[in-house]
Every structure is written in C-alpha cells, then in structure tokens.
C-alpha cells in the first residue's frame, strides 16, 4: 500500500493526484482527514483493481474461465485506467494488462479453433450417423438388429453438441425420415410375414389332418411312404407363427410316432414269429436231410410228404434265410424223386404198386358210375363219368411211361 501511495499526492486544498509517465492527473478530492488517509483510500481502490486482475489472470491461466470473457474483463479494466480514480502504479498495471490481453487473445483464438474443430467433428459424427440410419432404412432386413442400432444412434445423437441450429435441424429431418421409413418398411415386412404364416398354418393343418387320418392304418409300406412324403411337404412349407408351428408340429409328430410305433411292434412280433418259424424249419430240414433215401426210398418219400406238410404249416421265415432253406429242401425232394423214378423203371408193369393202385382206382370209379346209372341220377352220372375218364387217362399215361 505504501508503494502505491508513492504514486500520488494531495495538495493543500485536498485535491488528489496520481503520478503517471505522462504526468499527473486529478483523481479526486479528500476533505475528510489527513492527506495520508486520502492517499490510502485511493490506493485501496487501486488494490481492488489489482485483485481483479490477479483473479482474471489466475482463471485465464488455469483454463477455468472462458478466454473471451477474460479478454473482455482485461480490456474493460485497461480502458478504465486513463480515468480511473485510483492511486497506484497505473503504468505497470497497464503494461501487465496489455500482456494479459495478448495471452487472452491467443487463448481465445485457440478456443475458437477448438470450438470450430469440435463443430466440424460434431457435424461429421452426426452426418455419419444420418448416413448410417439412411442405409439401414433402405437396405437392412435384420429388423431387430437394425431397430436396436437406430435406438443407439438416437442416444448417441443426443450426446453430440456444437452443430449450428440450422444444420442440426436439417440433419435431424434426414434422420427422422430414415427412422420413419425403416419403421414403415419393417411394418410392411411383418404384415406380409403374418399373411405367409397364416397360409403356412393352413397348409400344415391339412398335413396334420392327413397324418392323423392314416395314423391307425395297417397298410404298413404304403402308409410309411405316405407319411414320409407328408414329412417332406412339411419341411418344404414355410413356418407358421411360433405358437401355431409348435402346436401343429406336436400333433404331426404324434401321428407319425403313433403309426411307426405300432408298425415297429407288429414288425417286432412278426420277426419273433419268423425266428421261431426258422428254428422249426431248420429242424424239419435237418430231419429231411437225414432220411435214408437210398435204403428206403418209399419210406423216405412218405416221411418227406409229412415233413413238407409241416413245412408249409410252419409259416414264413426271415427273408434272408428263406431261399437257402427252400433250396436245400428241394434238393432232398429231387433226390427222392430221382430214386423213386429209378425204382419205378426197374419194376415190371404188373408188379408196379403204383399201377396196381391206379387200376384199383379205375375199378372203383367204374363201380360208382354203375351205381349212379342204376339210381338214374343224372348229376351223379355226369360226375362219375368225368372222374372215370380222368383216372383212365392217368392210368394210360402211366402204363405208357412204364
């Protein structure tokens, strides 16, 4: 304070002067007390200016204040110095303020450049977001992903500042139009999809009804092929709505499972039966192959007839075993025939037991015809005549062969 009072004086009539490089100038009048008190009063005013400059400089250097605001404060104080009613080193303060003004101008320029860079960046970001939104609206068919991304773009949009109002408004109109276009296109897609799903539901309901209709069939091969064809049609048909698709699929699958489970049970029982038949025929075949055909051809022939009768009664066997079994049994039969034919050729016509049997049958047929004629029954006569003619023909053929 004492140093600052050195830059002023009070004359005899109480006029207060401040000393500057340009000379003295009047800053006020002091009549209330001693001259020293007057100088101290005007020095405190100067101290207030210095304090304001100190604060402005500190805020400017720390970056806490806006550089333009600080520059305005510096210029205001600097402009007030030539007429300021203060006592102090005005020249030094003016020099200090001029230097601060230069610093503030530099910082204000930097701030303007940074603001412009931020504006350019913000404009670029919003433009990129708008272009992305327009591309999604025009091309995307990933409806959920695209919809979520448009929400993210909107959230990001709200965080971007610094674009001038006019440009921001134009970009917003483009973004809003893109979002609305996407919403309309998505709505049209799902409306079309709903129509397709309803049509698909109708198709699949028909497939389910057909599958349920044939599920109780016992025409195993034809029905199995039909159900497989229905399954092919099911896979080729579009999907219905999630709930309808699941409900119809459960019914369709249940019908398929019902048929194929019953078929499996029947086939399993049939397989078990055929395996048992196979064991029976294998035993009969073993018995046939063990016959003493050469030693007792007539007995072997009789036994083979019994075996063949039981063979037919035994029923079906697994397909892979049937041909081999039949082939082996035919081999036994053929061997019996060969041995019997050989024995036939060695036997005289009169001693041939088969010819004797056939002659006996002819005689019996003649007797039946005579009885029918005696009874005068035309129907019985006709039948007896036909039977006699047939037996005489067979006897004739046998005698000729012998």
C-alpha positions as CSV (number, residue, x, y, z in Angstrom):
1,X,0.0,0.0,0.0
2,X,2.9,2.4,0.9
3,X,4.4,1.8,-2.5
4,X,1.2,2.6,-4.3
5,X,0.7,5.8,-2.2
6,X,4.0,6.9,-3.6
7,X,2.3,7.3,-7.0
8,X,0.1,10.1,-5.7
9,X,-0.1,13.3,-3.6
10,X,-2.7,15.6,-2.0
11,X,-2.2,19.3,-2.3
12,X,-3.2,21.9,0.2
13,X,-6.8,22.2,-1.0
14,X,-7.4,18.4,-0.8
15,X,-7.1,17.7,-4.5
16,X,-5.7,14.1,-5.0
17,X,-3.3,13.5,-7.9
18,X,-1.9,10.3,-9.4
19,X,1.6,10.2,-11.0
20,X,2.0,8.5,-14.4
21,X,4.6,8.5,-17.1
22,X,2.5,11.2,-18.9
23,X,2.4,13.4,-15.8
24,X,0.0,14.0,-13.0
25,X,-3.8,14.0,-13.3
26,X,-6.5,14.6,-10.8
27,X,-8.3,11.5,-9.5
28,X,-10.4,13.1,-6.7
29,X,-10.6,15.3,-3.6
30,X,-10.0,14.5,0.0
31,X,-11.5,16.7,2.7
32,X,-12.3,14.2,5.4
33,X,-9.0,13.9,7.1
34,X,-5.3,13.8,6.8
35,X,-3.7,13.6,3.3
36,X,-2.2,10.2,4.1
37,X,-5.7,8.8,4.7
38,X,-6.8,10.2,1.4
39,X,-4.0,8.6,-0.5
40,X,-4.6,5.3,1.3
41,X,-8.3,5.5,0.3
42,X,-7.5,5.9,-3.4
43,X,-4.7,3.3,-3.1
44,X,-7.3,0.7,-1.8
45,X,-9.3,1.3,-4.9
46,X,-6.2,0.6,-7.0
47,X,-5.7,-2.6,-4.9
48,X,-9.2,-3.7,-5.8
49,X,-8.3,-3.4,-9.5
50,X,-5.1,-5.3,-8.9
51,X,-7.0,-8.1,-7.1
52,X,-9.5,-8.3,-10.0
53,X,-6.6,-8.5,-12.5
54,X,-4.9,-11.2,-10.3
55,X,-8.1,-13.3,-10.3
56,X,-8.6,-12.8,-14.0
57,X,-5.1,-13.9,-14.8
58,X,-5.3,-16.9,-12.5
59,X,-8.6,-18.1,-14.1
60,X,-7.2,-17.5,-17.5
61,X,-4.0,-19.5,-16.9
62,X,-5.9,-22.3,-15.2
63,X,-8.4,-22.6,-18.1
64,X,-11.3,-22.3,-15.6
65,X,-12.6,-19.1,-17.4
66,X,-13.7,-18.5,-20.9
67,X,-10.9,-16.8,-22.7
68,X,-13.2,-14.3,-24.4
69,X,-14.8,-13.4,-21.1
70,X,-11.4,-12.9,-19.5
71,X,-10.3,-10.8,-22.5
72,X,-13.4,-8.6,-22.1
73,X,-12.6,-8.1,-18.4
74,X,-8.9,-7.2,-19.2
75,X,-10.0,-4.7,-21.9
76,X,-12.6,-3.2,-19.6
77,X,-10.0,-2.6,-16.8
78,X,-7.4,-1.4,-19.3
79,X,-9.8,1.1,-20.9
80,X,-10.7,2.4,-17.4
81,X,-7.1,3.2,-16.3
82,X,-6.7,6.6,-18.0
83,X,-9.7,8.0,-16.0
84,X,-9.6,5.6,-13.0
85,X,-10.0,7.4,-9.6
86,X,-7.1,5.4,-8.0
87,X,-3.6,5.9,-6.8
88,X,-1.0,3.4,-7.7
89,X,1.4,2.2,-10.4
90,X,-1.1,2.6,-13.2
91,X,1.7,2.4,-15.9
92,X,2.8,-1.0,-14.6
93,X,-0.7,-2.2,-14.3
94,X,-1.4,-1.1,-17.9
95,X,1.7,-2.9,-19.1
96,X,0.6,-6.0,-17.3
97,X,-2.9,-5.8,-18.7
98,X,-1.5,-5.3,-22.3
99,X,0.5,-8.5,-21.8
100,X,-2.5,-10.3,-20.4
101,X,-4.6,-9.1,-23.3
102,X,-2.2,-10.7,-25.7
103,X,-2.3,-14.0,-23.8
104,X,-6.1,-13.9,-23.6
105,X,-6.4,-13.2,-27.3
106,X,-4.2,-16.2,-28.0
107,X,-6.3,-18.4,-25.7
108,X,-9.5,-17.0,-27.2
109,X,-8.1,-17.9,-30.7
110,X,-7.3,-21.3,-29.5
111,X,-10.7,-21.7,-28.0
112,X,-12.3,-20.5,-31.3
113,X,-10.2,-23.0,-33.2
114,X,-11.1,-25.8,-30.8
115,X,-14.7,-24.8,-30.9
116,X,-14.6,-24.9,-34.7
117,X,-12.8,-28.3,-34.7
118,X,-15.4,-29.6,-32.3
119,X,-18.2,-28.2,-34.5
120,X,-16.6,-29.9,-37.6
121,X,-16.2,-33.2,-35.6
122,X,-19.8,-33.0,-34.3
123,X,-21.1,-32.3,-37.8
124,X,-19.1,-35.2,-39.2
125,X,-20.4,-37.5,-36.4
126,X,-24.0,-36.5,-36.9
127,X,-23.6,-36.8,-40.7
128,X,-22.1,-40.2,-40.4
129,X,-25.0,-41.3,-38.1
130,X,-27.6,-39.9,-40.5
131,X,-26.0,-41.8,-43.4
132,X,-25.8,-45.0,-41.4
133,X,-29.5,-44.6,-40.5
134,X,-30.4,-44.0,-44.1
135,X,-28.6,-47.1,-45.2
136,X,-30.3,-49.2,-42.5
137,X,-33.6,-47.8,-43.5
138,X,-33.1,-48.6,-47.2
139,X,-31.3,-51.9,-47.1
140,X,-31.4,-53.7,-43.8
141,X,-33.6,-56.8,-43.3
142,X,-32.1,-57.7,-39.9
143,X,-35.1,-56.0,-38.3
144,X,-34.3,-56.4,-34.6
145,X,-30.6,-55.6,-35.0
146,X,-31.3,-52.6,-37.2
147,X,-34.1,-51.3,-34.9
148,X,-31.7,-51.6,-31.9
149,X,-29.0,-49.8,-33.8
150,X,-31.4,-46.9,-34.7
151,X,-32.1,-46.5,-31.0
152,X,-28.4,-46.5,-30.3
153,X,-27.9,-43.8,-33.0
154,X,-30.6,-41.7,-31.4
155,X,-28.9,-42.0,-27.9
156,X,-25.6,-41.1,-29.4
157,X,-27.1,-38.2,-31.4
158,X,-28.4,-36.6,-28.1
159,X,-24.8,-36.5,-26.7
160,X,-23.3,-34.6,-29.6
161,X,-23.2,-30.8,-29.2
162,X,-21.7,-27.9,-31.2
163,X,-23.6,-28.1,-34.6
164,X,-25.3,-24.9,-35.6
165,X,-29.1,-24.9,-35.2
166,X,-29.9,-24.8,-38.9
167,X,-27.5,-27.6,-39.9
168,X,-28.6,-29.7,-36.9
169,X,-32.2,-29.2,-37.9
170,X,-31.6,-30.4,-41.5
171,X,-29.7,-33.4,-40.3
172,X,-32.4,-34.3,-37.8
173,X,-35.0,-34.2,-40.5
174,X,-33.0,-36.7,-42.5
175,X,-32.5,-39.0,-39.5
176,X,-36.2,-38.8,-38.6
177,X,-37.2,-39.6,-42.2
178,X,-34.9,-42.6,-42.3
179,X,-36.2,-43.9,-39.0
180,X,-39.8,-43.5,-40.1
181,X,-39.0,-45.2,-43.5
182,X,-37.5,-48.1,-41.7
183,X,-40.5,-48.4,-39.4
184,X,-42.9,-48.5,-42.4
185,X,-40.7,-51.0,-44.3
186,X,-40.5,-53.2,-41.2
187,X,-44.2,-53.0,-40.6
188,X,-44.9,-54.0,-44.2
189,X,-42.5,-56.9,-43.9
190,X,-44.1,-58.3,-40.8
191,X,-47.6,-57.8,-42.3
192,X,-46.5,-59.8,-45.3
193,X,-44.9,-62.4,-43.0
194,X,-48.1,-62.7,-41.0
195,X,-50.0,-63.4,-44.2
196,X,-47.4,-66.0,-45.2
197,X,-47.6,-67.6,-41.7
198,X,-51.4,-67.8,-41.9
199,X,-51.1,-69.5,-45.3
200,X,-48.4,-71.8,-43.9
201,X,-50.6,-72.6,-40.9
202,X,-53.4,-73.7,-43.3
203,X,-51.1,-75.9,-45.3
204,X,-49.7,-77.5,-42.1
205,X,-53.1,-78.0,-40.6
206,X,-54.0,-80.0,-43.7
207,X,-50.8,-82.1,-43.4
208,X,-51.6,-82.8,-39.7
209,X,-55.1,-83.8,-40.6
210,X,-53.9,-86.2,-43.3
211,X,-51.2,-87.7,-40.9
212,X,-53.8,-88.2,-38.2
213,X,-56.2,-89.9,-40.6
214,X,-53.7,-92.5,-41.7
215,X,-52.0,-93.0,-38.3
216,X,-54.2,-96.0,-37.5
217,X,-53.6,-97.7,-40.9
218,X,-52.1,-101.3,-41.0
219,X,-51.1,-100.9,-44.7
220,X,-47.5,-100.6,-43.4
221,X,-45.5,-100.0,-46.6
222,X,-47.9,-97.6,-48.4
223,X,-48.7,-95.6,-45.2
224,X,-45.0,-95.3,-44.2
225,X,-44.2,-93.9,-47.7
226,X,-47.2,-91.6,-47.5
227,X,-46.1,-90.3,-44.0
228,X,-42.5,-89.7,-45.3
229,X,-44.0,-87.8,-48.2
230,X,-46.0,-85.7,-45.8
231,X,-42.8,-85.0,-43.8
232,X,-41.1,-83.8,-46.9
233,X,-44.0,-81.5,-47.6
234,X,-43.9,-80.2,-44.0
235,X,-40.2,-79.3,-44.3
236,X,-40.8,-77.6,-47.7
237,X,-43.7,-75.5,-46.3
238,X,-43.0,-72.0,-44.8
239,X,-43.1,-71.7,-41.0
240,X,-46.3,-70.7,-39.3
241,X,-46.3,-68.4,-36.2
242,X,-44.2,-69.8,-33.3
243,X,-47.1,-70.9,-31.2
244,X,-49.0,-72.4,-34.1
245,X,-45.9,-74.1,-35.5
246,X,-45.1,-75.8,-32.2
247,X,-48.7,-76.9,-31.6
248,X,-49.1,-78.3,-35.1
249,X,-45.7,-79.9,-35.1
250,X,-46.6,-81.8,-31.8
251,X,-49.7,-83.1,-33.4
252,X,-48.0,-84.0,-36.7
253,X,-45.1,-85.7,-34.8
254,X,-47.5,-87.6,-32.5
255,X,-49.4,-89.0,-35.5
256,X,-46.1,-90.1,-37.1
257,X,-44.9,-91.7,-33.8
258,X,-48.2,-93.5,-33.3
259,X,-48.0,-95.2,-36.7
260,X,-44.4,-96.1,-36.6
261,X,-44.6,-97.3,-33.0
262,X,-47.4,-99.6,-33.9
263,X,-45.6,-100.8,-37.1
264,X,-42.5,-101.4,-35.0
265,X,-44.4,-103.5,-32.5
266,X,-46.0,-105.5,-35.3
267,X,-42.7,-106.0,-37.1
268,X,-41.1,-107.0,-33.9
269,X,-43.7,-109.6,-33.2
270,X,-43.5,-110.8,-36.8
271,X,-39.8,-111.0,-36.5
272,X,-40.0,-113.0,-33.3
273,X,-42.6,-115.3,-35.0
274,X,-40.4,-115.7,-38.1
275,X,-37.4,-116.5,-36.0
276,X,-39.4,-119.3,-34.3
277,X,-40.6,-120.5,-37.7
278,X,-36.9,-120.5,-38.8
279,X,-35.9,-122.7,-35.9
280,X,-38.8,-125.1,-36.7
281,X,-37.9,-125.3,-40.4
282,X,-34.3,-125.8,-39.7
283,X,-35.3,-128.8,-37.5
284,X,-37.5,-130.2,-40.3
285,X,-34.8,-129.7,-42.8
286,X,-32.3,-131.5,-40.6
287,X,-34.8,-134.3,-40.4
288,X,-35.3,-134.4,-44.2
289,X,-31.6,-134.4,-45.0
290,X,-31.2,-137.3,-42.6
291,X,-33.6,-139.6,-44.5
292,X,-32.3,-142.9,-45.8
293,X,-33.4,-142.3,-49.3
294,X,-31.3,-145.0,-51.0
295,X,-32.1,-147.6,-48.4
296,X,-35.8,-147.0,-48.1
297,X,-37.0,-144.7,-50.9
298,X,-40.7,-145.4,-50.3
299,X,-40.4,-144.7,-46.6
300,X,-38.3,-141.6,-47.3
301,X,-40.9,-140.4,-49.7
302,X,-43.7,-140.8,-47.2
303,X,-41.7,-139.1,-44.5
304,X,-40.8,-136.3,-46.8
305,X,-44.5,-135.7,-47.5
306,X,-45.1,-135.4,-43.8
307,X,-42.2,-133.0,-43.4
308,X,-43.4,-130.9,-46.4
309,X,-46.9,-130.6,-44.8
310,X,-45.4,-129.5,-41.6
311,X,-43.1,-127.2,-43.5
312,X,-46.0,-125.3,-45.0
313,X,-47.7,-125.1,-41.7
314,X,-44.6,-123.6,-40.1
315,X,-45.2,-120.3,-41.9
316,X,-42.8,-117.6,-43.0
317,X,-39.2,-117.2,-42.1
318,X,-36.9,-114.1,-42.4
319,X,-36.4,-113.2,-46.0
320,X,-32.6,-113.6,-45.9
321,X,-32.9,-117.3,-44.8
322,X,-35.9,-118.4,-46.9
323,X,-34.2,-119.0,-50.2
324,X,-31.4,-121.2,-48.7
325,X,-33.9,-123.3,-46.7
326,X,-36.2,-123.8,-49.8
327,X,-33.2,-124.7,-52.0
328,X,-32.0,-127.4,-49.5
329,X,-35.5,-128.9,-49.1
330,X,-35.9,-129.0,-52.9
331,X,-32.6,-130.9,-53.2
332,X,-34.0,-133.6,-50.8
333,X,-37.2,-133.7,-52.8
334,X,-35.4,-134.0,-56.1
335,X,-33.2,-136.8,-54.7
336,X,-36.3,-138.7,-53.5
337,X,-37.9,-138.3,-57.0
338,X,-34.7,-139.5,-58.7
339,X,-34.5,-142.6,-56.5
340,X,-38.3,-143.3,-56.9
341,X,-38.1,-142.9,-60.7
342,X,-35.2,-145.2,-60.9
343,X,-37.1,-147.8,-58.8
344,X,-40.2,-147.4,-61.0
345,X,-38.2,-148.1,-64.1
346,X,-36.8,-151.2,-62.5
347,X,-40.3,-152.6,-61.5
348,X,-42.4,-154.6,-64.1
349,X,-45.7,-153.2,-65.1
350,X,-47.6,-155.9,-63.3
351,X,-45.6,-155.6,-60.2
352,X,-45.7,-151.9,-60.1
353,X,-47.6,-150.9,-57.0
354,X,-48.5,-147.5,-58.4
355,X,-50.1,-149.0,-61.5
356,X,-51.9,-151.5,-59.3
357,X,-53.2,-148.6,-57.2
358,X,-54.3,-146.7,-60.3
359,X,-56.1,-149.7,-61.7
360,X,-57.9,-150.2,-58.4
361,X,-59.0,-146.5,-58.6
362,X,-60.3,-147.0,-62.1
363,X,-62.3,-150.0,-61.0
364,X,-63.8,-148.0,-58.1
365,X,-64.7,-145.3,-60.5
366,X,-66.5,-147.8,-62.8
367,X,-68.5,-149.1,-59.8
368,X,-69.5,-145.5,-58.8
369,X,-70.7,-144.9,-62.3
370,X,-72.7,-148.1,-62.3
371,X,-74.4,-147.2,-59.1
372,X,-75.2,-143.8,-60.4
373,X,-76.7,-145.2,-63.6
374,X,-78.8,-147.7,-61.5
375,X,-80.1,-144.8,-59.4
376,X,-80.9,-142.7,-62.5
377,X,-79.2,-139.6,-61.0
378,X,-78.0,-137.6,-64.0
379,X,-75.8,-135.3,-61.9
380,X,-74.0,-138.2,-60.2
381,X,-73.7,-140.0,-63.6
382,X,-72.0,-137.0,-65.2
383,X,-69.6,-136.5,-62.2
384,X,-68.8,-140.3,-62.2
385,X,-68.2,-140.3,-66.0
386,X,-65.8,-137.4,-65.7
387,X,-63.9,-138.9,-62.8
388,X,-63.6,-142.3,-64.6
389,X,-62.3,-140.6,-67.8
390,X,-59.7,-138.7,-65.8
391,X,-58.4,-141.8,-64.0
392,X,-58.4,-143.9,-67.2
393,X,-56.3,-141.2,-68.8
394,X,-53.8,-141.1,-66.0
395,X,-53.6,-144.9,-66.0
396,X,-52.9,-144.9,-69.7
397,X,-50.2,-142.3,-69.4
398,X,-48.6,-144.3,-66.5
399,X,-48.7,-147.6,-68.5
400,X,-47.1,-145.9,-71.5
401,X,-44.4,-144.4,-69.3
402,X,-43.7,-147.9,-67.8
